[in-house]
């Protein structure tokens, strides 16, 4: 097994704070981005165009992930009258 630096992009749709056995847990509901390098849109892999990472659209798989797994917010978009956090 080998680790590689890969940038994965998601759009955060909402956040949830739940208590599991009296312990608070924070989650983000994410939507994976679609790109030509990630045709299924399941993993949020970016493509490279002229040394710039980009993606074609949103609409990939949606799921909850631990809020602690989010490394950085890289930007926001205004899409269909709402702000989307990337």
N, C-alpha and C positions, 0 to 999 in steps of 0.2 A: 504494500500500500504506500502511496506517495501523496503528499499534500501539494496542491498548487493554488496559487493566488488567482481566484476567479471572482469577478464582480457579478453579483446577482442583483437584479433590480425588481422591486415590487412596488406596488402602489398600496399604501395603507388606507383602507376604507373606514375602519373605526377601531376603537380600543375597548377592551373589556377588563374589568377588575372583578375577579371571583374569589371566593373563599373556599379552599379545599382543606378539610380537616382543621378549620380555624386558622389556616395560613393564607394570607393574601397572595394571589397569583395574578400577574398582569399579562395580557395577551393582546396581540394586534391581529385584526382580520385583514389579510393581504390578498391582493390580486396580482398574479405574476404577469409580467409583460411578455409581449410576443415580438420576435425578431426573426430574421432569415436564418440565423444560426440556431434558433430554438423553435422549430416549426410547430411543435405541439403546444407551445406556450405554457408548459408545465413547470419549468424550472426558473424562468426569469433571466435567462442568459442574454447578455447584450451582444450586439454585433459591432464590428469595427468598420468605420468609414473614414478614410483619411486620418487614421490614428485617433479617432474620437469614438468613444463608446456610445451607442445609440440603440433605440428600439423602434419598431414600427407602430405598435399599438398596444393598448391594454386588452384584456379579455381572456387571459390565461386562467389557469386553475386558481381557485380561491380556497383559502384555508386559514386557520388560526395558528400563529406561531408565538413563542415566548417573546415578550417585549425585550428581554435581555439579548436576544439574537440579532437585534437591529443594531448595526454598527454606526451608521450615520444617516442623516437626512441630507440628500444631495440636491433637493429642489422641490418646488411645488408647481403644479399645473392648474390652470383654471379650465375645467372640462365640464361642459353641460351645466353651467351655473353652480358649480361647486369646486372647492379647492381639493386637489389630490396631492398627498404627500408622497414623495419618492424617497 
